[in-house]
Every structure is written in C-alpha cells, then in structure tokens.
Amino acid sequence: MAVDAGASEGDIGARLHAFVRELFPLCRSITGAGTRKTLDAIEQLVPLQRLEVPSGTKVFDWEVPQEWNVRDAWIKNAAGERVVDLQRHNLHLVSYSMPVRARMSLEELRPHLFTLPEHPRWIPYRTSYYRETWGFCLTHEALQSLREGQYEVCIDSTLAPGSMSLGEVVLEGESSDEVLVWTHVCHPSLANDNLSAIAVAAHLARSLAERTRSLTYRFVFAPTTIGSITWLALNESRVHRIRHGLVLASLGDRGPFVYKRSRRGNAEVDRVVEFVLGQAGSTEDFAPYGYDERQFCSPGFDLPVGRLTRTPNGRYAEYHSSADDLEFVTAHSLGASLRLCERICAVLERNRRYRNLLPKCEPRLGPRGLYRNASGRNPSQFEHALLWVLNQSDGTRDLLSIARRANIEFSLVAQAADAAREAGLLEAVT
Ligand code: ZN
C-alpha cells in the first residue's frame, strides 16, 4: 500500500515534515482561529467534514468552553521594549489568557511568569482553559535579565461565546465496522506534540482514500480532552460501530514506538499493533493518564482504542516546551510512522476468522489448483501457510493468531486464506 506510486520513504518523510513546518506557526488552542486554520490545511489533503460545537454545550460532566482568540500579547519594559512578545513565539502566552491591559512592578508581574529553571533556554508550554487567569512563559535566562521597575502588560485576546471546531474524514468501506483514528489538534507551536501525528493521520487518510477498503475509517481531528468528550457525547448512539481505534500522538521524535493497549488489554487492535510492531517498539498496559484514550477507555465506553506514539508524553525533556521544535522531529521518523500505520491498517483489513469446510482429514490441494497459486512465491512457504490456515480455521482463530503461531508473514497467511476461500475450502466467520 503506497501513499503515492513511486514516492520513496525519504520523499514521504520530507512531505510530512514540510506539512509540520507549514502548521507550526499557527496559534492553536482548544478553540479559535488557529485550530480552524489547522483544519483548513488538513482539508487541502483530504475531504473534511467540519463541526462547530457552540460554547456552553453540555457534554457529560463537562461544558464546551468559550472561544478564545488572540491577536497580540506582550510585556514592555520602562524603555518601551517588548521583553516578552507573542509575535516571536506562540508559547510565550499562557493559552486561554484573559484580556489584560495593565502597568505593574516586576514583583506584581512575577506570579504571572513561568519558566523552566532546569532548561534555562527553553520556553515552557502552559494552558489555563478552565480558570480565568493570564500569564506569560519565557526562558529562565530572559526572566533573570528583567530589571526591577515598571512593566506594561498587554494581552489582546477575547474569551467569548463562539464554538469549538472538530474535523472528520470518513472513508466508507465494504463493512460499516469502523476504525477510529484520533488525533489532537489543540497545541500551538509544538512539533512532536502533536503536529507529527496530525501530519501522519492526514496522510494516512489520503493514502487509504486511494484504495478499496473492507473497513470504514473515521479520522477525527479535535482538541484533546474536551474534544473527545464532546465527540463521544454527540456520537454515543453509534460508537458500537468502532471495531478498532487508535489515538495517534508524538510520532516524529527519534525514539522507538510505544503502543499503549486499550483498557480491555486483549482487543484485536492490541494484538494487531503488537504483532506489526515486532522488534520496532514496545507495548505497555493501559493507564488512565495520557491523551484521549482516557475518554474512549473510560468504563462507560470501554472501547477497543489503543494509543500509538514514539516517546510518550512526559517521558522526554523537550515535552511541552519550545525545544519540541522543527529540529526535534525528523522526516525519517515521520515517514516510518506513516508506514507503520499503513501496515497496521493492512492487517486490520485482512484479519478474519475462517471455518474449514472440509475439516475431516486434509483436502486434496492439487486438483483444486492450489499449487499453481503458489507461482511467484516460494511454493513450500505458500503450501506451509495453506496447511496452517486449513488446520487452524475452526471458526475461532483469526489469521493473525495463525501467523503468530506458525511464525509466517501475515500477508502470506492472508494470501493462502484467500486462495483456499476461492477454492471453496474456507468460509469467513462473521
Ligand atoms: Zn500535550
């Protein structure tokens, strides 16, 4: 399954990195213009259904907040110089800061200034979605260079009734069973968390749109936490269609893959991702901390949704700081993440349980032309796969478990199953 015929691994990685670079300057938050512009950019790649959920909408125990937009924000010293300036970096302003126009001393200003003393040249990322306050983030070096005296503070923002924006790409398949691919779009200028996964998800959608699909795919681009809570509240009656789900995040750093299982722990998607990952990463059990898997795996939903990242949130120093920048994510990592997602989807598409229709002793393969089907492949490998499929297909074991047990490549097992089905030896179990 190729994204574009002829596109090499390096080409696609470079394209993903260019997409991250394009979106990096936008000032995203859980609502507002930056997030809408991000959805506009995704829409250039794939047809997106847009949803605007009004502020104040009740969603389970939560409420969609007021819409936040910001035009400018700065702190000027007594000489009128901007010592902290939103125009220089989006992380300088605490997201959801209320509008402010004030003069104050450095001592009065200090409680509103946030730094990372352990990384004195990095700007931290801070938010205040549900508490009306304001603040600025700056490097610790910049804070230390501020002199006593009067400062002028301007936050030209609005917090007002509006809406929260979500985008969905739906790719219909033969079956209405769905694969949910979820990505958060609410962080400002942070490359790994989560422009990397936005780029991978958008390009995965584009790649899947170009092929026939047995499953239906639903990609959702939404703010984290309030976005997934809202989406679940609006879609409660149809979430039973979700057969497999993946939350994608932080897929551009140099670390190996980490898959976090669904709360169920043994969902098909858990087994498939673990199998496809092989030696390329590790898997860990569900924990109610992280990204939107917390909502999908809340006990009232308990959906088969796992989470795929490279280095998980909070486990790298650059996390939620200005060091999560365009150099921190690499074209190679982004390209390899997309390929991995494509391989996961390819297995989800073909993994089925079959029943052997001639289960008493081995059926004769020669008269059914099954040896000829082996042309172009090592015949012994194909026959080997065929024997395993016929022996194990009692309606309870899927192709993935057969591939694992036989230690044979999944695609060869799936090819053997197709051939046996065409020869009338197997029927799919639904
Ligand atoms: Zn984050």
Residues whose N, C-alpha, C, O or C-beta is under 5 A from the ligand:
A	BS01	ZN	D193
